Structure formats: structure tokens, C-alpha cells
Amino acid sequence: MTKKLTTIELKQIRTGLPNVKKQLYEEREIYDSVCISVFDKWLTQEECDQIYVADPNTLRDRRTKLENVIKEFFILTNVYLWRHKRHYRITFYKPNSLEHLLKVCDIKHQTWEVGHRYDLLLPEYSAVYGEEWDWTNVIWYKDFQKIEPLLEIVKRTGLYILP
């Protein structure tokens, strides 16, 4: 069961992530972005066709890297999630535990074709970490200097920052 956020937590989200509701729900281009991938470069069409078929060990390695980033973010700072409510409203909530967060993100079932199932709100860093397509995730941010610790975690876990 999720708990209602405190006034202080809601204020941290509002001040750390201005216009986050529009960023999440309406326009994905309000914030600047950095792409995070299991690949060290943008793939060509031929290379992209090859990722559709991968052996179980490769899938496990990719999923482990993506899961480790989420674990490190959870240890580093307060992580918040969001969900739809009626009438185009969204609500923010905090995961009860790391296990709850990993269950929501469902990395164990991630493939190249699933896209945009979760966003992690990181208001302390004015950033949103979200799943995208083809084994690539995105950090949406307002201030690049604030996300440098997040990028260090990404590098340390074996993922790549794409230009």
C-alpha cells in the first residue's frame, strides 16, 4: 500500500521539478535529455535488427545493468513514481521499498520493444529517469550540473551515455 506524500515531499517535487506534470503527461520536450543505453553508440538499422534476437545471457546482462542503476538511484536519493488518475490527472507516490520499486519498473521482463512503462522522479537532482525503447532510457533534467552524480552512477554500472 502506498502512502500519501507529505506536504514537504510535494513541495520538493514542485520546486525540484517545475512543470513535471506537463513533462510526464503532455510534452516530453520541456526538459533537456541525456540518453542512457546498454550499447556504446547509436545503432545502425542493420545493428538494430540484430538486437531483436538475443540469447538469455545477453538479456540477463542488459537487465542487470538497468536494474543496478535503479537500485543505486534508490540508495542515493528519494525516488518518486507517478500514475494516472481520472480526468487527465496524475498523482505522485513513493515506493514502499526497493523491492516495490523494482516490481513497478519490472526490469526482469524488459525487452527492446517495451517502452515507457516507468518514470523515476528525482527532485533532489531536478531529473526524471524514464524507460524508452530499444534498450535505451532517458534522464530528463533541468540543470546538467545537478545530474552529474547520476551520470557517474550510470557509468559505474556499465551503461553508456549517448551523445
C-alpha distance (Angstrom), angle and dihedral (degrees) to the residues before:
residue distance angle dihedral
M1 . . .
T2 3.78 . .
K3 3.76 121.8 .
K4 3.76 125.9 -132.3
L5 3.79 111.3 -103.8
T6 3.77 119.0 -110.4
T7 3.78 122.2 -115.2
I8 3.80 89.0 -107.7
E9 3.81 92.2 53.6
L10 3.80 92.0 48.5
K11 3.80 89.9 49.2
Q12 3.83 90.2 51.0
I13 3.80 89.7 53.2
R14 3.81 92.7 47.2
T15 3.82 94.5 47.8
G16 3.81 97.5 37.8
L17 3.79 94.7 42.8
P18 3.81 110.3 32.0
N19 3.82 113.9 -168.8
V20 3.80 90.0 7.2
K21 3.80 92.4 146.7
K22 3.80 90.5 59.2
Q23 3.81 90.2 45.1
L24 3.80 92.1 52.2
Y25 3.76 101.4 37.4
E26 3.79 111.8 22.0
E27 3.79 117.0 16.5
R28 3.78 120.0 21.0
E29 3.81 92.3 -167.5
I30 3.82 102.9 67.8
Y31 3.80 91.9 95.7
D32 3.80 127.3 49.1
S33 3.79 116.3 -108.8
V34 3.78 144.2 -143.4
C35 3.80 119.4 -164.4
I36 3.80 118.7 -134.3
S37 3.80 118.7 -163.5
V38 3.78 144.0 171.1
F39 3.82 85.5 -130.7
D40 3.79 123.5 75.5
K41 3.82 94.4 -134.9
W42 3.78 142.7 16.0
L43 3.78 107.9 -75.9
T44 3.79 125.2 -121.7
Q45 3.80 118.8 -129.9
E46 3.81 91.3 -98.2
E47 3.81 92.0 49.6
C48 3.77 90.7 46.1
D49 3.80 91.1 54.4
Q50 3.81 88.8 56.1
I51 3.81 95.3 56.7
Y52 3.78 91.6 65.0
V53 3.79 90.5 76.2
A54 3.79 114.4 47.4
D55 3.77 132.9 158.7
P56 3.82 119.1 -113.5
N57 3.83 93.6 -105.7
T58 3.80 92.1 55.2
L59 3.80 91.1 48.2
R60 3.80 91.0 49.3
D61 3.82 91.7 50.3
R62 3.81 92.5 49.9
R63 3.79 93.0 47.1
T64 3.80 92.1 47.0
K65 3.81 91.7 54.6
L66 3.81 92.4 49.4
E67 3.80 91.8 45.8
N68 3.81 92.2 49.3
V69 3.81 90.8 56.3
I70 3.80 90.6 54.3
K71 3.81 91.3 47.7
E72 3.80 91.4 50.8
F73 3.81 92.3 48.4
F74 3.81 89.5 50.7
I75 3.82 90.9 51.9
L76 3.81 92.8 44.8
T77 3.79 101.7 50.2
N78 3.79 148.0 -12.4
V79 3.78 109.7 -65.2
Y80 3.80 122.7 -158.1
L81 3.79 132.0 -170.2
W82 3.78 132.6 -160.6
R83 3.78 138.4 -148.6
H84 3.79 139.6 -173.2
K85 3.74 123.1 -94.0
R86 3.76 127.8 -175.4
H87 3.79 123.5 -67.2
Y88 3.82 96.7 26.5
R89 3.79 93.7 -59.2
I90 3.75 126.5 137.0
T91 3.77 131.2 -159.8
F92 3.78 130.3 -154.7
Y93 3.78 124.4 -136.5
K94 3.77 139.7 172.1
P95 3.80 121.2 -123.6
N96 3.80 113.2 -114.4
S97 3.80 93.5 -134.9
L98 3.77 143.5 -13.6
E99 3.80 89.1 -91.0
H100 3.81 89.9 54.6
L101 3.80 90.8 50.1
L102 3.81 92.4 49.5
K103 3.80 90.7 48.2
V104 3.81 91.2 53.2
C105 3.82 92.1 47.1
D106 3.83 91.1 45.3
I107 3.81 94.4 -160.3
K108 3.83 90.8 165.5
H109 3.81 88.7 72.6
Q110 3.80 99.0 38.2
T111 3.79 116.7 128.4
W112 3.79 134.7 167.4
E113 3.80 91.7 -89.4
V114 3.78 101.0 52.4
G115 3.72 113.0 90.3
H116 3.72 139.6 178.8
R117 3.78 103.9 2.3
Y118 3.79 97.5 139.2
D119 3.79 144.8 20.7
L120 3.79 123.1 -164.9
L121 3.79 113.4 -149.7
L122 3.80 112.1 -145.4
P123 3.83 103.6 -179.0
E124 3.81 94.7 171.6
Y125 3.82 87.3 64.4
S126 3.83 96.5 34.4
A127 3.79 87.8 -121.6
V128 3.79 143.0 123.1
Y129 3.81 119.4 -154.1
G130 3.79 111.3 -156.1
E131 3.77 139.7 176.6
E132 3.78 117.4 -117.1
W133 3.82 135.8 169.4
D134 3.82 134.5 -61.9
W135 3.82 97.6 23.0
T136 3.79 91.4 -56.4
N137 3.80 125.4 123.3
V138 3.79 128.4 -173.6
I139 3.78 135.2 -137.0
W140 3.80 108.2 -151.3
Y141 3.80 110.1 -161.0
K142 3.80 145.0 173.0
D143 3.82 99.3 -156.7
F144 3.81 120.3 31.4
Q145 3.80 94.0 -157.5
K146 3.79 90.7 58.5
I147 3.81 93.5 56.2
E148 3.81 96.2 52.3
P149 3.86 91.9 99.1
L150 3.82 88.2 52.3
L151 3.80 91.1 51.2
E152 3.82 89.9 50.7
I153 3.80 88.8 55.5
V154 3.80 90.0 49.6
K155 3.81 91.5 52.9
R156 3.80 92.9 44.3
T157 3.81 92.3 53.9
G158 3.80 92.8 54.1
L159 3.79 100.5 -103.3
Y160 3.80 124.5 127.4
I161 3.78 132.6 -124.4
L162 3.79 109.1 -136.5
P163 3.82 121.3 -149.6
